[in-house]
Amino acid sequence: MAIRPPVECPLCHDDLDRDQKLEDHLVGTHSKRTLAKFVVSETVAMNDGDLV
């Protein structure tokens, strides 16, 4: 039986509990500004070709 690794938050890199949803963690733990900065940095990286 294969065991899945825990989901990791892309912002703080915490491993989430098996019963915790990433969306709930993001909304409950991170501010709107932190979430917005992450989205902006990922978008810039994709547009600059830094991400595949």
DSSP file (Angstrom, degrees, kcal/mol; ACC not computed):
  #  RESIDUE AA STRUCTURE BP1 BP2  ACC     N-H-->O    O-->H-N    N-H-->O    O-->H-N    TCO  KAPPA ALPHA  PHI   PSI    X-CA   Y-CA   Z-CA
    1    1 A M              0   0    0      0, 0.0     2,-0.2     0, 0.0     0, 0.0   0.000 360.0 360.0 360.0 125.8    0.0    0.0    0.0
    2    2 A A        -     0   0    0      1,-0.0     2,-0.5     0, 0.0     0, 0.0  -0.539 360.0-144.8 -79.6 142.6    1.4    3.4   -1.1
    3    3 A I        -     0   0    0     -2,-0.2    -1,-0.0     0, 0.0     0, 0.0  -0.935  11.4-137.2-110.2 126.8    1.5    6.2    1.4
    4    4 A R        -     0   0    0     -2,-0.5     3,-0.1     1,-0.1     0, 0.0  -0.614  21.6-119.6 -80.3 137.8    1.0    9.7    0.2
    5    5 A P        -     0   0    0      0, 0.0     3,-0.1     0, 0.0    -1,-0.1  -0.407  41.9 -90.8 -69.2 155.8    3.2   12.4    1.6
    6    6 A P        -     0   0    0      0, 0.0     2,-0.2     0, 0.0    11,-0.1  -0.282  44.9 -98.8 -65.4 154.0    1.4   15.2    3.4
    7    7 A V        -     0   0    0      9,-0.3     9,-3.1    10,-0.1     2,-0.4  -0.546  39.2-145.8 -70.8 136.6    0.3   18.2    1.5
    8    8 A E  B     -A   15   0A   0     -2,-0.2     7,-0.2     7,-0.2     6,-0.0  -0.903  13.8-119.9-109.8 134.5    2.7   21.1    2.0
    9    9 A C     >  -     0   0    0      5,-2.5     4,-1.6    -2,-0.4     5,-0.0  -0.548  16.2-144.7 -68.2 128.1    1.7   24.7    2.1
   10   10 A P  T  4 S+     0   0    0      0, 0.0    -1,-0.1     0, 0.0    -2,-0.0   0.637  95.0  46.2 -71.6 -11.8    3.4   26.6   -0.7
   11   11 A L  T  4 S+     0   0    0      3,-0.1    -2,-0.0     1,-0.0    -3,-0.0   0.904 130.4  12.9 -93.3 -53.9    3.8   29.7    1.4
   12   12 A C  T  4 S-     0   0    0      2,-0.1     3,-0.1    18,-0.0    -3,-0.0   0.517  90.4-131.0-105.5  -7.0    5.1   28.5    4.8
   13   13 A H     <  +     0   0    0     -4,-1.6     2,-0.2     1,-0.2    -5,-0.0   0.667  52.3 151.7  64.4  19.5    6.1   25.0    3.8
   14   14 A D        -     0   0    0     -6,-0.0    -5,-2.5     1,-0.0     2,-0.4  -0.569  49.2-120.0 -74.1 143.4    4.2   23.5    6.8
   15   15 A D  B     -A    8   0A   0     -7,-0.2    -7,-0.2    -2,-0.2     2,-0.2  -0.729  30.9-133.4 -80.9 132.2    2.9   19.9    6.3
   16   16 A L        -     0   0    0     -9,-3.1    -9,-0.3    -2,-0.4     6,-0.1  -0.557  20.7-102.1 -87.3 151.5   -0.8   19.9    6.7
   17   17 A D    >   -     0   0    0     -2,-0.2     3,-1.9     1,-0.1   -10,-0.1  -0.357  37.1-110.1 -63.3 152.3   -2.7   17.3    8.8
   18   18 A R  T 3  S+     0   0    0      1,-0.3    -1,-0.1   -12,-0.1    -2,-0.1   0.809 119.2  46.4 -56.7 -32.3   -4.3   14.6    6.7
   19   19 A D  T 3  S+     0   0    0      2,-0.1     2,-0.4     0, 0.0    -1,-0.3   0.423  94.1  96.3 -92.9   1.8   -7.8   16.0    7.4
   20   20 A Q    <   -     0   0    0     -3,-1.9     2,-0.3     4,-0.0    -4,-0.1  -0.784  67.6-138.8 -97.1 133.6   -6.9   19.6    6.8
   21   21 A K     >  -     0   0    0     -2,-0.4     4,-2.1     1,-0.1     5,-0.2  -0.665  14.2-129.7 -88.7 144.3   -7.6   21.2    3.4
   22   22 A L  H  > S+     0   0    0     -2,-0.3     4,-2.9     1,-0.2     5,-0.2   0.904 108.7  54.4 -58.9 -42.6   -5.0   23.5    1.8
   23   23 A E  H  > S+     0   0    0      1,-0.2     4,-2.6     2,-0.2     5,-0.3   0.920 107.8  49.1 -59.3 -44.2   -7.6   26.1    1.2
   24   24 A D  H  > S+     0   0    0      1,-0.2     4,-2.4     2,-0.2    -1,-0.2   0.904 112.3  48.8 -62.8 -40.9   -8.7   26.2    4.8
   25   25 A H  H  X S+     0   0    0     -4,-2.1     4,-2.1     2,-0.2     5,-0.5   0.939 112.1  48.1 -62.5 -47.7   -5.0   26.5    5.9
   26   26 A L  H  X S+     0   0    0     -4,-2.9     4,-1.8     1,-0.2    -2,-0.2   0.927 116.7  41.8 -60.9 -46.8   -4.3   29.3    3.5
   27   27 A V  H  < S+     0   0    0     -4,-2.6    -1,-0.2    -5,-0.2    -2,-0.2   0.886 121.0  41.8 -68.6 -39.3   -7.4   31.3    4.5
   28   28 A G  H  < S+     0   0    0     -4,-2.4    -1,-0.2    -5,-0.3    -2,-0.2   0.706 125.6  30.3 -82.8 -20.0   -7.0   30.6    8.2
   29   29 A T  H  < S+     0   0    0     -4,-2.1     2,-0.3    -5,-0.2    -3,-0.2   0.774 109.4  58.8-110.1 -35.3   -3.3   31.1    8.5
   30   30 A H  S  < S-     0   0    0     -4,-1.8    -1,-0.1    -5,-0.5     2,-0.0  -0.785  75.2-121.2-109.8 143.7   -2.1   33.6    5.9
   31   31 A S     >  -     0   0    0     -2,-0.3     4,-2.4     1,-0.1     5,-0.2  -0.281  28.3-111.0 -73.8 162.7   -3.2   37.2    5.4
   32   32 A K  H  > S+     0   0    0      1,-0.2     4,-2.8     2,-0.2     5,-0.2   0.887 119.9  53.9 -59.6 -39.0   -4.7   38.5    2.2
   33   33 A R  H  > S+     0   0    0      2,-0.2     4,-2.7     1,-0.2    -1,-0.2   0.918 108.0  48.4 -63.8 -43.7   -1.5   40.5    1.6
   34   34 A T  H  > S+     0   0    0      2,-0.2     4,-1.9     1,-0.2    -1,-0.2   0.919 113.6  47.4 -62.6 -43.8    0.7   37.4    1.9
   35   35 A L  H  X S+     0   0    0     -4,-2.4     4,-2.3     2,-0.2    -2,-0.2   0.913 112.7  49.2 -63.1 -42.9   -1.6   35.4   -0.4
   36   36 A A  H  X S+     0   0    0     -4,-2.8     4,-2.7     1,-0.2    -2,-0.2   0.912 109.5  51.4 -64.2 -43.0   -1.6   38.3   -3.0
   37   37 A K  H  X S+     0   0    0     -4,-2.7     4,-2.5     1,-0.2    -1,-0.2   0.889 110.2  50.2 -61.3 -38.6    2.2   38.6   -2.9
   38   38 A F  H  X S+     0   0    0     -4,-1.9     4,-2.4     2,-0.2     5,-0.2   0.937 111.2  47.5 -65.1 -46.5    2.6   34.9   -3.5
   39   39 A V  H  X S+     0   0    0     -4,-2.3     4,-2.3     1,-0.2    -2,-0.2   0.916 113.6  48.6 -61.3 -43.5    0.2   35.0   -6.5
   40   40 A V  H  X S+     0   0    0     -4,-2.7     4,-2.7     2,-0.2     5,-0.2   0.926 111.6  48.4 -63.0 -45.3    2.0   38.0   -7.9
   41   41 A S  H  X S+     0   0    0     -4,-2.5     4,-2.2     1,-0.2    -1,-0.2   0.890 112.9  48.0 -66.0 -37.5    5.4   36.5   -7.5
   42   42 A E  H  X S+     0   0    0     -4,-2.4     4,-2.3     2,-0.2    -1,-0.2   0.897 112.5  49.4 -67.2 -40.0    4.3   33.2   -9.2
   43   43 A T  H  X S+     0   0    0     -4,-2.3     4,-2.4    -5,-0.2    -2,-0.2   0.917 111.7  47.9 -65.3 -44.1    2.7   35.1  -12.0
   44   44 A V  H  X S+     0   0    0     -4,-2.7     4,-2.1     1,-0.2     6,-0.2   0.921 111.5  50.8 -62.2 -43.9    5.8   37.2  -12.6
   45   45 A A  H  <>S+     0   0    0     -4,-2.2     5,-2.5    -5,-0.2     6,-1.0   0.902 111.3  47.9 -62.3 -41.1    8.0   34.1  -12.5
   46   46 A M  H ><5S+     0   0    0     -4,-2.3     3,-0.8     4,-0.2    -1,-0.2   0.913 113.1  47.9 -65.5 -41.5    5.7   32.3  -15.1
   47   47 A N  H 3<5S+     0   0    0     -4,-2.4    -2,-0.2     1,-0.2    -1,-0.2   0.811 111.3  50.6 -70.3 -29.1    5.7   35.4  -17.4
   48   48 A D  T 3<5S-     0   0    0     -4,-2.1    -1,-0.2    -5,-0.2    -2,-0.2   0.507 116.5-114.7 -84.8  -4.7    9.5   35.7  -17.1
   49   49 A G  T < 5S+     0   0    0     -3,-0.8    -3,-0.2    -4,-0.5    -2,-0.1   0.644  81.5 124.2  81.7  15.1    9.9   32.1  -18.0
   50   50 A D      < +     0   0    0     -5,-2.5     2,-0.4    -6,-0.2    -4,-0.2   0.722  68.4  52.7 -79.0 -21.0   11.4   31.1  -14.6
   51   51 A L              0   0    0     -6,-1.0    -2,-0.1    -9,-0.1    -9,-0.0  -0.880 360.0 360.0-115.9 147.8    8.7   28.5  -14.1
   52   52 A V              0   0    0     -2,-0.4    -1,-0.1     0, 0.0    -6,-0.0   0.382 360.0 360.0-108.1 360.0    7.7   25.6  -16.4
